[in-house]
Amino acid sequence: MSKHDGLFQNSVYNVIYKLLDALFPLVSAAYLGRVLMSDGVGKVAYAQNIAQYFVLAASLGIPNYGIREIARRRKDEEQTKELFSSLFFINLISTLICTALYYALILNLPYFSSRKMISLAAGLLIIFNAFNVDWFYQGQEAFKYIAIRSFVVKVISLAAIFVFIRSSEDYVRYMLVIVLTTGANYIINMLQLRKFGIRLTCHGIKILPHMKPIFIMLGTTVAIELYTMLDTTMLGLLCDEKNVGYYTNAMKVVKIIITVITAIGGTLLPHLSQYHMEGDDESCGRIVSRVFEIMLFLFLPCCVGLMLTADDLMVVMFGESFAPAGETLRIAALLTLALGFSNLFGTQVLLTFGEEKKLLFCTIVGAVSNVCLNFSMIPRFAQNGAAAASVISEALVTVCCVCFSVKHIQVRLRRGYLAKTVIAVAFMGALTWIVMSMVNGEFLRLAATVVTGVVSYFALCIMLRNPVCMEYKQTLLRREKQ
């Protein structure tokens, strides 16, 4: 198999995995929004948000660091085994410490007395983090296995939601479903390690050499997560859990798009690391340029489409109680552009070229600006202010990441690509707006506009011979001939 075909296959499997990871929660959210209502959804989201701070601390910087280092050593079985064992034991120790701290706070602070049951359940997420070795499978590019495992667990979790969550009082049960689904993923991963030749060993374990890069990546991860998690935390503190519910579901819609499209670039890190180690920076630049084109080709119409359909989408997906979140989704739609490209130039490019400190600087800029904007905007605009703060701070991060990345990677767009993409998006937006004004009823209007938008955009791209469409057509034809 050629490197191109291998990258194509891994991209397909990674897209499937990320699609499942985002689509199943979205499907369940459509049901839960009508059963738990905005208040119940907000209670779960807030409890999960608090626990996630401790998961973040427990994980250190291992998820990103592990992917890169496993990818670099995967041709040497003994080095891979020693690296895995070292990172696993570091993660285990930090998880035990963070678990003890979390439960000490929950059981002793009066603030959690009215939220004790759901907070105790959410704490299991920290415990299960001890078995989180997803980074190993991503570093090994085992995306087929990841996609299949994810599908099986997600189907079981969705069935559990429909069976056990039947009223607005079942929000603690929903928290348990989230926890047990996460835990099942991690336990299955541990059981499958032997098939990849991995066994935990005390031989050759090295802790100290990994600590510096892990903590640098932890700083970067903390900065990133702070301005993605603080929105929910501050909404819960400055407003109420109903506002958290509005914001959470609006962001779910945006993040499913971001997750699926950035999954195309999710297979980049192992390949970029390999090419960079081989001194083939030209191949690095070529891959990043192609992925940039694909992302913009998909993100731009999605952004416009979300802005146009936001009001109908929130009501159809989550019920009338989420109608106020339409404006939130319209604002958050801009994140599809900012967050997607900060991931490409930050997590993918800067980490590959060993620029962890510069990525940390970028994320600190985002975190500081986000906190300042949240304090000024949430009291006045509630969930809409949180969405606007996220968009502005993420745009700043993207700009910083691009400025640092150009030293290593030059993005070269193919001739005519940008003009053809913008023309197709403008045509799609105009046609979609006309259809929206002609159709009544949220569901029918949403269905008509989505179909019109998708068909008109891709049809015009094909007519204009957009380079992205032509490349995928050639790839598919080549694979059919094999």
Secondary structure, 3 states (H helix, E strand, C coil): CCHHHHHHHHHHHHHHHHHHHHHHHHHHHHHHHHHCHHHHHHHHHHHHHHHHHHHHHHHCCHHHHHHHHHHHHCCCHHHHHHHHHHHHHHHHHHHHHHHHHHHHHHHHCHHHHHHHHHHHHHCHHHHHHHHCCHHHHHHCCCHHHHHHHHHHHHHHHHHHHHHHCCCCCCHHHHHHHHHHHHHHHHHHHHHCHHHHCCCCCCCCCCCHHHHHHHHHHHHHHHHHHHHHHHHHHHHHHHCCHHHHHHHHHHHHHHHHHHHHHHHHHHCHHHHHHHHHHCCCHHHHHHHHHHHHHHHHHHHHHHHHHHHHHHHHHHHHHHCHHHHHHHHHHHHHCCHHHHHHHHHHHHHHHHHHCCCHHHHHHHHHHHHHHHHHHHHHHHHHHHHHHHHHHHHHHHHHHHHHHHHHHCCCCCCCCCCCHHHHHHHHHHHHHHHHHHHHHHCCCHHHHHHHHHHHHHHHHHHHHHHCCCHHHHHHHHHHHHHHHC
